[in-house]
Amino acid sequence: MVYLVLERKIFAWTAIGILGGIAALGATMFLRWIPIYRGPVRPASQAQPTGGAPAIPAEGNFPVVVVTAHGLLAVSTLVLALLAALGPAAPT
């Protein structure tokens, strides 16, 4: 938003750098989520392990649609910020 108000390219590229770091963190979390989501199916009647820890991690309950939509919105945010930083194409 600062770039759009002040029109200084340094703010646009700073935002791209920050979004790039956030995208790397998001990709890491996604890659960690895949084995948890695809883990072995446990029967519902299985007893909880001792110590009160749940048998299935909370991440295993995220719906695939929500994860996919979140990722697509994140990628579109990064692409739109990059397009704003690059500016309009010069006419030929």
C-alpha positions in Angstrom: 0.0 0.0 0.0 2.9 2.4 0.8 4.2 1.9 -2.8 0.8 2.7 -4.3 0.5 5.9 -2.2 4.2 7.2 -2.5 5.0 5.6 -5.8 8.6 4.7 -4.9 9.8 1.4 -6.3 11.9 0.5 -3.3 8.7 -0.1 -1.3 7.3 -2.4 -4.0 10.5 -4.5 -4.1 10.6 -4.6 -0.3 7.1 -6.0 -0.3 8.1 -8.6 -2.9 11.0 -9.7 -0.7 8.8 -10.0 2.4 6.1 -11.9 0.4 8.9 -14.2 -1.0 10.0 -15.1 2.6 6.4 -15.7 3.6 5.9 -17.9 0.5 9.0 -19.9 1.4 7.6 -20.5 4.9 4.2 -21.4 3.4 5.7 -23.9 1.0 7.7 -25.4 3.9 4.5 -25.8 6.0 2.7 -27.3 3.0 5.4 -29.9 2.5 5.3 -30.8 6.2 1.5 -31.1 6.0 1.4 -33.6 3.1 2.8 -36.6 5.1 0.5 -35.8 8.1 -2.6 -35.6 5.8 -1.6 -38.8 3.9 -0.7 -40.7 7.1 -2.2 -44.1 7.9 -5.9 -44.1 8.5 -6.6 -44.9 12.2 -9.9 -46.4 13.3 -12.1 -44.0 15.2 -12.3 -46.3 18.2 -8.6 -46.3 18.8 -7.7 -45.3 22.3 -5.8 -42.0 22.8 -2.2 -42.4 23.7 -1.1 -41.8 27.3 -0.3 -38.2 28.2 -3.4 -36.7 26.6 -1.8 -36.3 23.1 -4.3 -36.8 20.3 -3.8 -39.8 18.0 -4.1 -37.6 14.9 -2.3 -34.2 14.8 -4.6 -31.2 14.3 -3.0 -30.5 10.9 -4.5 -33.8 9.7 -8.0 -32.4 9.9 -7.4 -29.5 7.5 -9.7 -29.9 4.5 -7.8 -30.2 1.2 -10.1 -27.6 -0.4 -9.2 -25.0 2.2 -5.4 -25.7 1.9 -5.6 -25.5 -1.9 -7.6 -22.2 -1.8 -5.2 -20.7 0.7 -2.3 -21.6 -1.5 -3.9 -20.3 -4.7 -4.8 -17.0 -3.0 -1.2 -16.7 -1.7 0.3 -17.2 -5.1 -2.1 -14.7 -6.7 -1.1 -12.2 -4.0 2.6 -12.6 -4.9 1.9 -12.4 -8.6 -0.2 -9.3 -8.3 2.4 -7.6 -6.1 5.1 -8.5 -8.7 3.0 -7.1 -11.5 2.4 -3.9 -9.6 6.2 -3.6 -9.0 7.0 -4.2 -12.6 4.5 -1.6 -13.7 2.7 -1.3 -17.0 4.5 -2.5 -20.2 6.0 0.3 -22.2 4.2 0.8 -25.5 6.2 -0.2 -28.6 
